[in-house]
């Protein structure tokens, strides 16, 4: 594990660029939700299958991604991820030509497989790249890259695709371009100097005191804080992509001008939250405290969204972005702490938790269909309450054997 700050600069820059790509790939969903609703003449609930297709692949490909990282290393896993994502986005073009919603969902599922692999590789890599107590701060820096490009996706797609005049054939050219760029980037990353790293105790012969907790473990299910962390990731990703993935749709429903730009408010909220993490963790607060404060803010803002007038509530969704920002950076290192030789397998379990991004937005869409978008944000409340439990107790549960 690297501790010299100067040795971290180049790896952090390279990983930051990968987080940007991951953010862009996920940001496509935010634009697609209102677009496919018009293009395929489907319900709100059905349109949120865009997110379900992407995030369902995280649970299907979670364990295989861990095996790929174990065999080819973190860098090898990242390169393979780029190629899988390229294939998935390439298939969006024939889905548009055939006007086939099922084929579009398959394309997003395949792209999601690549995103699952890349997510597991880059998050674990940046976690173990430096001191454990500052892992959340490093992930927060990466989050700035990710969420900035999440919003850039809507901006770029808006150049080719008009939400006010939806034409399915407009998706063909941009996704040929995106696919080509991903292939080129994967090829270039093969040659970059990205050192392979290992977590404390990850080497089979490492029996240091700092990894003694994991030395006597025989399987991954003997780590309660990891298993509870998987559920925390489930709810975290669910609320994160409810905020990021619904705001453009909410603006479209309200007939607001340039609805594709509202995702910038949520992304800006998250970037501000990440900056707080970089400044305050671990100097002024630990990862548990950051997680606890985030959940409290999330609960308060969710209630405000529901009780305030709709013209105000849509801007309050941006505050959900602020509340959500430090959850992932705190949960991930807390969950993989002390896993030793099980670190790569633990990361694949956490990737499977990302399935929350498939189910909670779909539940949001169902409530929006039967009630309203504003009321549907109540779906976030139980999620925040569980994450609060994890911050207070769940992340601290350990067993000796």
Secondary structure, DSSP 8 states (H G I E B T S, - for coil): ----HHHHHHHHHHHHHHHHHHHHHHHHHHHHHHHHHHHTT--HHHHTHHHHHHHHHHHHSHHHHHHHHHHHHHHHHHHHHHHHHHHHHHHHHHHHHHT-HHHHHHHHHHHHHHHHHHHHHHHHHHHHTS-GGGHHHHHHHHHHHHHHHHHHHHHHHHHH--TTS--GGGHHHHHHHHHHHHHHHHHHHTTS-------TT-STT---GGGHHHHT--SGGG-HHHHHHHHHHHHHHHHHHHHHHHHHHHHHHTT-TTGGGTHHHHHHHHHHHHHHHHHHBTTTB-HHHHHHHHHHHHHHHHHHHHHS-HHHHHHHHHHHHHHHHHHHHHHHHHHHTT-GGGHHHHHHHHHHHTTHHHHHHHHHHHHHHHS-HHHHGGGHHHHHHHHHHHHHTGGG-----
